[in-house]
Amino acid sequence: MVRRSLWWLVVVFSVVGLVGSIALAQEVLPGVPRSEVIIIEDPSGRSLDPGRFNLWGGGVTSWSTGVQQVCLGTLWYIDPDEGIEGDPWINLLAAEPPIYNENYTEMTVKLRQGITWSDGVAFTADDVIFTVETLKAHPEMTWGAYMQVNVEEVQKVDDYTVLFKLKKPNGRFHTIFTVRWSACYIMPKHIFEKVEDPVAFAFNPPIGTGPYVLKTYDTNGYWFLWELREDWDKSDLGVAYGKKPAPKYILYKGIASPEKKVMDQMAHELDIIHDLPPEGAITLSQNNPYCVTWFDGWPWAHPDPTLPAVIMNHEHFPYNLKEVRWALALAIDMVQVALQAYNGCATISPIHVPPTGLYPGWYFDKIEPWLKEFTLKVGTEELKPYDPEIPVKIAEAVKYAFGYKIPDDPQEIKKLVGYGWWKYAPDVAAKLLESAGFKKDKGGKWLLPDGKPWKISILCEAATRSVMTRAAAAIAEQWRKFGIDAQIEAVEPSMLWTRMNYGEDPNTVYWAWCIETWGGHPDLFWFLESWHSEYYRPTGQTVVAKNPMRYKSEAMDKIIEQLRQTDFFKDQEKMIELGLEYIKICVEDMPIIPVFSYNVFTVCDGYYWTGYPTAEDPYTNPVPNWGNTRFMFIKLQPAEKK
Amino acid sequence: MGGFLKFFIRYLGARLIVCFLVIFVGVTITFLIPRLIPGSNPAEIAVRRLQMAGAYLPPESVEPMREALLKLYGLEGSMIEQYFRYWRELLKGNLGPSFASFPTPVVVLISRSLPWTVGLLALTAVVSWVIGTLLGGVASYRGKRLWVRVFEMFSNAVRPIPYYIFALTLLIIFAYVLRWFPAGGAFQVGIVPSFSSTFVKSVIKHGFLPALSLIIIGMGAWFLNMRNLASGVTHEDFVIFAHQMKIKESTILKNYVMKTAMPAQLTGLALQLGTVFSGTIITEIVFNYPGLGTLAFTAIMQSDYNLIMGITLCSIVAVAFATLLVDLLLPFVDPRIQYTGGAG
């Protein structure tokens, strides 16, 4: 008996000893002090094929591993906020903005001198020419088809000057090399010219013009560690700004569970969280004294220049009727939607551009007087549907429901959550529907003009972005309250976008987005180009780009054609003027129902690093999957030792 | 003996036919489903993936790119032609390229994740089965002991807790509060995989919490299952008769009670080992652990149908062969089951 007890004691102590000895060898990044590393969330989670860095060849499932943020570079960047030196336009590999000839058939690019690739080879015009020629020869590569369609010839004027001869006039050709989230990056010629198949080539290790080089990565795809180049002063960022990025190492780390992200940051083991459900971000803000968010308090989140909207296929009855689209808008109580989806942290937009970056000044201030006077005619009655008081109503509701501290000044509130939205006017919505032949049954449910019950399924994202699912549920609730049999159908994003692009689902509207803007430049061409009827594809055929509602309008075509004629650099006023015309047409037609910008709860930890971009110092977008975040690293500074 | 061999071969043949039929039907279904989903054209998906990510693809370039990708992926021919081509390549061991990670072959992606899944899930499945089954068997026989009641209470308490919450609780306690174990990953950031003791230690340390969570949950279920099964057996006539024959208690427990209850447990274990190949996605997500679960999840998120098919195929084959193995092994464990199909 004694012997048996002893045996068990030995077993127990052995197990505890083994586990303890392994556990006590507590690890940090081997040989690297934590204070030299900034740890950033890669929102893609796990990279399927982590050893592949060839963004041109495709097959890279995560673009947020640092490869486009700190390694590869391209000619220009437009910051979605104010820009690192107060100008959102940034010349990075290029020395200056592009120079077009008079009829936009030629574009000359002058490159910065003194930049070297991370392996020490000089960056020259040959790299740009090689990139374009390689892509042109391979339309299956990312940006390849665009080069094939547009570039007649690319010539070397000298080592630092490149001349593009275009197949047709195109005053927006440079935008393919201008980062808004991403763009066509420049290939290192000396690497790719030795490769037989540029599509199959893994490009490992990646060689870039950026200030960091890949040190090591997880073969399972969860993390990527980048180290500051010794010759960082010869990197694109070093030559352009002459400032040394403070973090010696950058670790991009995929973390799938939001709870884990919160706990990691509370433990100061994750410096930048890409996005969180509102509750997670607010918890961090309230419990981590070092927490840094875009706004230092309600509504915390950074508004991305992306506009989630209710997208209806105009080829399906009754969404071809303007009255119906407007009725659906007026049957939404935006205060409730903002509260339910975003805990009141949404930046709302009644118009068809996101209320972010510099757009409030360019568009919202200018259009608001017109919005206030805009009249909707229902038979003989008239209604002014714009309600500028909605931000204040949201603020009051937020104060009541969540107890958040809100400013008293309505102008301040406007800066935080937007300008206004459409009145909650179910009575007017009912009249609009009745004018289109709709009726209500005895139970108060809306019937289509043919007497059948009106059912709407809102197809939305599941799981990946909880705010999107919650917003769809809130809109469905509003419509049910109004008497429409509305439900949500939550699916994986790829399925949502597939179905939306084919547009074949009966009784379905889509909760997604098709309007995205530069944020730091007023040109709307980025998304609006594909609204031109020449790119229209009927239901059943997948849409070419950003017109899943299959909207066709001669007036809109004219605006797009006029936009094509404008000069991206010289005609900003004209672009804004045309943009305002576009907004007016959209308000009249309501092709989609704009709701709010996609607000990203990017949460930073100031325990090890300070100098993150915020609304007070909006020098760039803090959302770390954007290529534009590269400029953040020269502004960050180590925090004082605790 | 000759008669046994004859019956065994006939039994084996019949079971093999069923096994291959299951695989054939499973493969055919996994081939058809993605192709019947509207908009599942991989070229279309590749373009959309870029657009969804936020990359600027001007409208005039979208259609030429789509056509070029279709050509690159080699998806020509009718569905029937593609089906036969799929089987031909499958028999050569080629599952095709991953579309999301083109041109990396599906086999390469699966083979990178498989060792982690098998290492974690197979090990924890066997450990929890062995502990749960042994303790469950003993508990059924010595039900009034204190440890039995404590363990039973613990198993009943743990069982209804959703696994996600349970795993997260372990993580909070051991990784964030006590800081005994890392919060995630398969090994330490910055270490290059090798057979060094540093790497092996790191793997054990990182695998400990996910393994513990699976073992505790699994063990409780096996324990309760075995206890219920064996409790029924203890009242069978042959056990009562053995008691009256004054056979040693330990012999009754081992040879009469536990052996009789074992077939159901073994079947459960084999089926669980078969499902190992589909991964445990929640474990992998909570602990950032690599494996087939997150690979499959990412493949679904990226609409990578070739990869989804590859992972599903592994699972189908594993379950089919696990079932076959159980069918072949059970007669050895329980003499009442015979290869003739009759009762002993």
Boltz contact constraints between the chains, C-beta under 6 A:
constraints:
  - contact:
      token1: [A, 22]
      token2: [B, 201]
      max_distance: 6.0
  - contact:
      token1: [A, 22]
      token2: [B, 204]
      max_distance: 6.0
  - contact:
      token1: [A, 22]
      token2: [B, 205]
      max_distance: 6.0
  - contact:
      token1: [A, 23]
      token2: [B, 180]
      max_distance: 6.0
  - contact:
      token1: [A, 27]
      token2: [B, 188]
      max_distance: 6.0
  - contact:
      token1: [A, 29]
      token2: [B, 189]
      max_distance: 6.0
  - contact:
      token1: [A, 29]
      token2: [B, 190]
      max_distance: 6.0
  - contact:
      token1: [A, 30]
      token2: [B, 190]
      max_distance: 6.0
  - contact:
      token1: [A, 46]
      token2: [B, 294]
      max_distance: 6.0
  - contact:
      token1: [A, 46]
      token2: [B, 298]
      max_distance: 6.0
  - contact:
      token1: [A, 48]
      token2: [B, 100]
      max_distance: 6.0
  - contact:
      token1: [A, 48]
      token2: [B, 101]
      max_distance: 6.0
  - contact:
      token1: [A, 48]
      token2: [B, 298]
      max_distance: 6.0
  - contact:
      token1: [A, 49]
      token2: [B, 101]
      max_distance: 6.0
  - contact:
      token1: [A, 49]
      token2: [B, 104]
      max_distance: 6.0
  - contact:
      token1: [A, 58]
      token2: [B, 102]
      max_distance: 6.0
  - contact:
      token1: [A, 59]
      token2: [B, 101]
      max_distance: 6.0
  - contact:
      token1: [A, 59]
      token2: [B, 102]
      max_distance: 6.0
  - contact:
      token1: [A, 61]
      token2: [B, 100]
      max_distance: 6.0
  - contact:
      token1: [A, 61]
      token2: [B, 302]
      max_distance: 6.0
  - contact:
      token1: [A, 63]
      token2: [B, 53]
      max_distance: 6.0
  - contact:
      token1: [A, 139]
      token2: [B, 64]
      max_distance: 6.0
  - contact:
      token1: [A, 139]
      token2: [B, 65]
      max_distance: 6.0
  - contact:
      token1: [A, 139]
      token2: [B, 68]
      max_distance: 6.0
  - contact:
      token1: [A, 140]
      token2: [B, 68]
      max_distance: 6.0
  - contact:
      token1: [A, 140]
      token2: [B, 69]
      max_distance: 6.0
  - contact:
      token1: [A, 140]
      token2: [B, 72]
      max_distance: 6.0
  - contact:
      token1: [A, 145]
      token2: [B, 61]
      max_distance: 6.0
  - contact:
      token1: [A, 145]
      token2: [B, 64]
      max_distance: 6.0
  - contact:
      token1: [A, 145]
      token2: [B, 65]
      max_distance: 6.0
  - contact:
      token1: [A, 146]
      token2: [B, 58]
      max_distance: 6.0
  - contact:
      token1: [A, 146]
      token2: [B, 61]
      max_distance: 6.0
  - contact:
      token1: [A, 149]
      token2: [B, 60]
      max_distance: 6.0
  - contact:
      token1: [A, 149]
      token2: [B, 61]
      max_distance: 6.0
  - contact:
      token1: [A, 181]
      token2: [B, 54]
      max_distance: 6.0
  - contact:
      token1: [A, 182]
      token2: [B, 55]
      max_distance: 6.0
  - contact:
      token1: [A, 200]
      token2: [B, 103]
      max_distance: 6.0
  - contact:
      token1: [A, 220]
      token2: [B, 186]
      max_distance: 6.0
  - contact:
      token1: [A, 220]
      token2: [B, 290]
      max_distance: 6.0
  - contact:
      token1: [A, 222]
      token2: [B, 185]
      max_distance: 6.0
  - contact:
      token1: [A, 222]
      token2: [B, 288]
      max_distance: 6.0
  - contact:
      token1: [A, 223]
      token2: [B, 189]
      max_distance: 6.0
  - contact:
      token1: [A, 256]
      token2: [B, 285]
      max_distance: 6.0
  - contact:
      token1: [A, 257]
      token2: [B, 285]
      max_distance: 6.0
  - contact:
      token1: [A, 257]
      token2: [B, 286]
      max_distance: 6.0
  - contact:
      token1: [A, 259]
      token2: [B, 168]
      max_distance: 6.0
  - contact:
      token1: [A, 263]
      token2: [B, 176]
      max_distance: 6.0
  - contact:
      token1: [A, 267]
      token2: [B, 176]
      max_distance: 6.0
  - contact:
      token1: [A, 492]
      token2: [B, 301]
      max_distance: 6.0
  - contact:
      token1: [A, 494]
      token2: [B, 303]
      max_distance: 6.0
  - contact:
      token1: [A, 497]
      token2: [B, 48]
      max_distance: 6.0
  - contact:
      token1: [A, 497]
      token2: [B, 52]
      max_distance: 6.0
  - contact:
      token1: [A, 498]
      token2: [B, 39]
      max_distance: 6.0
  - contact:
      token1: [A, 502]
      token2: [B, 38]
      max_distance: 6.0
  - contact:
      token1: [A, 502]
      token2: [B, 39]
      max_distance: 6.0
  - contact:
      token1: [A, 529]
      token2: [B, 59]
      max_distance: 6.0
  - contact:
      token1: [A, 530]
      token2: [B, 59]
      max_distance: 6.0
  - contact:
      token1: [A, 535]
      token2: [B, 59]
      max_distance: 6.0
  - contact:
      token1: [A, 542]
      token2: [B, 44]
      max_distance: 6.0
  - contact:
      token1: [A, 544]
      token2: [B, 59]
      max_distance: 6.0
  - contact:
      token1: [A, 544]
      token2: [B, 62]
      max_distance: 6.0
  - contact:
      token1: [A, 545]
      token2: [B, 59]
      max_distance: 6.0
  - contact:
      token1: [A, 545]
      token2: [B, 62]
      max_distance: 6.0
